[in-house]
Amino acid sequence: MIHDVFEDPNDGGRPPYEIYLAALAGGYFFERARVGSLAVLERG
């Protein structure tokens, strides 16, 4: 789980979003659910 995942930099900090993108880009994780700014990833 990664909290404070905001796509728009005006909504929040960038580091959580960048970690989120790196996890998805690596191909090892996929997004299981998204609730507000909380992204739930699962290893695939």
C-alpha positions as MATLAB code, in Angstrom:
seq = 'MIHDVFEDPNDGGRPPYEIYLAALAGGYFFERARVGSLAVLERG';
ca = [
       0.000    0.000    0.000;
       1.199    3.469   -0.833;
      -0.495    6.463    0.760;
      -0.652   10.030   -0.593;
      -0.499    9.012   -4.247;
      -1.465   12.197   -6.080;
      -1.160   12.414   -9.868;
      -1.441   16.205   -9.813;
       1.530   17.817   -8.001;
      -0.779   20.591   -6.784;
      -2.682   18.027   -4.708;
       0.280   16.613   -2.783;
       3.896   15.543   -2.759;
       5.544   13.707   -5.625;
       7.685   10.993   -3.952;
       4.788    8.576   -3.214;
       3.488    8.972   -6.779;
       6.952    8.376   -8.232;
       7.363    5.203   -6.136;
       3.930    4.072   -7.320;
       4.880    4.619  -10.981;
       8.206    2.806  -10.546;
       6.476   -0.191   -8.950;
       4.029   -0.464  -11.853;
       6.663    0.137  -14.523;
       8.859   -2.635  -13.163;
       6.165   -5.165  -14.034;
       6.285   -6.816  -10.616;
       3.172   -5.127   -9.231;
      -0.297   -4.255  -10.470;
      -2.890   -1.993   -8.946;
      -5.417   -3.976   -6.939;
      -7.519   -1.051   -5.695;
      -7.489    2.702   -5.244;
      -9.307    4.502   -2.443;
      -8.731    8.231   -2.506;
      -4.979    8.739   -2.318;
      -4.316    5.181   -1.110;
      -3.085    2.802   -3.812;
      -3.142   -0.914   -3.076;
      -0.634   -2.852   -5.158;
      -0.269   -6.598   -5.454;
       2.762   -8.481   -6.592;
       1.969  -10.281   -9.780;
];
